[in-house]
Amino acid sequence: MNQKGKMLRVSLAVMVTLVTIIGISSCEKYNFTPPTINPTDSVHFSTVIQTIFTSHCINCHNGSIQSPDLRDGKSYESLTTGSYVSLPANASLLYSQITSSSHTARTTDLEKQEILVWIEQGFHNN
């Protein structure tokens, strides 16, 4: 009986190991392509950029804790008068902040692209 129990445990361990190896080797994360935006499509401040700020940023950037003030109705002026947006876009203070280690997890890669393209398009208040 002891021999049968030992064989059963070994067989179970081999099966678990094989299933784990197959599961890891077939992981689909290597086939995932992150979404991108077309840089020629207009990125509107009011419908795209402000939505990002409202969803992710105003907990801290609400006019009292940290600059810039990213609340609706305040954010555009705060960004432009505070020199947070400038060209080239990837060197602007806003883009540098959202891609820094302290802010990178707050927005998705797609949202970062949208902000970058909005700045590249001239950071209009549209």
C-alpha positions in Angstrom: 0.0 0.0 0.0 2.8 2.4 0.8 4.4 1.8 -2.6 1.1 2.6 -4.4 0.7 5.8 -2.4 4.3 6.8 -3.4 3.6 6.1 -7.1 0.4 8.1 -6.9 2.1 11.1 -5.4 4.9 10.9 -8.0 2.4 10.6 -10.9 0.4 13.5 -9.5 3.5 15.7 -9.2 4.5 14.9 -12.8 1.1 15.8 -14.1 1.0 19.0 -12.1 4.4 19.9 -13.5 3.4 19.2 -17.1 0.2 21.2 -16.8 2.1 24.1 -15.3 4.7 24.0 -18.1 2.0 23.8 -20.8 0.1 26.7 -19.1 3.1 28.9 -18.9 4.3 28.2 -22.5 0.9 29.0 -24.0 0.5 32.3 -22.2 -1.2 34.8 -24.5 0.5 37.9 -23.0 3.2 37.5 -25.6 0.6 37.9 -28.4 -1.0 41.0 -26.9 -0.6 44.3 -28.8 -1.3 47.3 -26.8 -3.9 49.7 -28.3 -2.6 52.7 -30.2 -4.2 55.8 -31.5 -3.8 57.3 -34.9 -1.8 60.5 -34.5 -3.7 62.2 -37.3 -7.0 61.9 -35.5 -7.9 64.9 -33.4 -7.6 64.5 -29.7 -10.0 66.9 -28.0 -9.2 68.4 -24.7 -12.8 68.5 -23.4 -13.8 65.0 -24.3 -10.6 63.0 -24.0 -7.9 64.8 -22.0 -10.2 66.3 -19.3 -11.9 62.8 -18.9 -8.4 61.4 -18.1 -7.8 64.1 -15.6 -11.2 63.6 -14.0 -10.8 59.8 -13.8 -7.2 59.6 -12.5 -5.7 62.9 -11.4 -8.1 65.2 -9.5 -7.7 63.3 -6.2 -4.4 65.1 -5.8 -4.6 67.9 -8.4 -7.7 69.5 -7.2 -6.6 73.0 -6.6 -5.5 72.6 -3.0 -3.0 69.7 -2.8 -0.8 69.8 -5.8 -0.3 71.9 -9.0 -1.6 72.0 -11.6 -5.3 72.2 -10.8 -6.8 69.6 -13.1 -10.5 70.0 -12.2 -12.9 70.6 -15.1 -13.0 74.2 -16.0 -9.6 74.9 -14.4 -7.2 72.5 -16.0 -6.6 74.0 -19.4 -5.6 77.4 -17.9 -3.6 75.8 -15.2 -1.6 73.7 -17.7 -1.0 76.5 -20.2 -0.2 79.3 -17.8 1.9 77.0 -15.6 4.1 75.9 -18.5 3.1 72.2 -18.2 2.5 71.8 -21.9 5.1 72.7 -24.6 6.6 71.3 -27.7 8.3 69.0 -28.3 5.5 67.0 -26.6 7.7 64.2 -25.2 9.8 66.8 -23.3 6.8 68.7 -21.9 6.4 68.8 -18.2 2.9 67.2 -18.3 4.1 64.2 -20.4 7.3 63.9 -18.3 5.2 63.7 -15.1 2.6 61.1 -16.4 5.5 58.9 -17.5 7.6 59.3 -14.3 7.8 56.5 -11.8 5.5 58.5 -9.4 2.7 58.8 -11.9 3.1 56.0 -14.4 0.5 53.6 -12.9 -2.2 56.2 -12.7 -2.9 56.3 -16.4 -3.0 53.6 -19.1 -0.6 53.4 -22.0 -3.4 54.5 -24.3 -4.2 57.6 -22.1 -0.5 58.5 -22.1 -0.5 58.3 -25.9 -3.6 60.5 -26.1 -2.0 63.2 -23.9 1.2 63.0 -26.0 -0.7 63.4 -29.3 -2.9 66.2 -27.9 0.3 68.1 -27.0 1.8 67.3 -30.4 -1.3 68.7 -32.1 -0.8 72.0 -30.4 -2.6 71.4 -27.0 -5.8 73.2 -28.1 -8.7 73.9 -25.8 -11.2 72.1 -28.0 
